[in-house]
Amino acid sequence: MNRALTIAGSDSGGGAGIQADIKTFQELEVFGMSVITAVTAQNTLGVHGVYPMTPEAVVKQIQAIGEDIGTDALKTGMLFSSDIIEAVAEQIRKYNWKNLVVDPVMIAKGGASLLLQEAVFAMKTHLLPLAKVITPNIPEAEVLTSMTIISLEDKKEAAMKLCALGVEAVVIKGGHDEDDSESTDLLYDGTEFYTFTNKRIPTKNTHGTGCTFSAALTAELAKGATVYDAVLTAKEFIQAAIEDGIEIGHGHGPTNHGALRKRRR
């Protein structure tokens, strides 16, 4: 069975982070494993507390997997600090894991910071050169490239800047596009640009969409898909999860991780 690993924070509300990743792995029929970098007290109304693990605790979790089970692909989500980022990067190099998807989680839906400011440099220096794919939304891509992104041409420029940091491929997500009717994701594989446009769904229940998309992409890479095909499936997965939404909580609710499976029956 193909294996996928998530290195991320725990979301007690179940909509994002480790919980969203494991649900997505299961739906796409890969064996999911986790390394928890931080515990958050979180629900649909926001993040009420962040309690990071020590770098040693993160390393021990990675080693437990690396020395026994191994993985066919892995993703990172919330890493919180430069110390954790550097420790994670060192272990990825140690085990020579190649199919790395970096979701550069920085800010929660409710506005809470999930990455210390000083950690951005560590991410660019230590982690991104190891990545097969990075999946920033527009605000995250702006932080990583120090530029303003409004147009498709801006996305292309940002994608090339990110590839120049050593990343093989970049997906800049369009959820923050100014167009109210549709959103466009841009894939740059280091040579060619591809766009994926979907109808925008009028809903507040989008908590964990970034985590879920990157987890679906990771699952497909674990099964041997190309980056392009993995992005196609991840787009189909998250679009179904948003369109066939569920009503849970009183704030930004989660997406429906089982939606694509139900559609395919």
Disulfide bonds with the S-S distance in Angstrom:
none
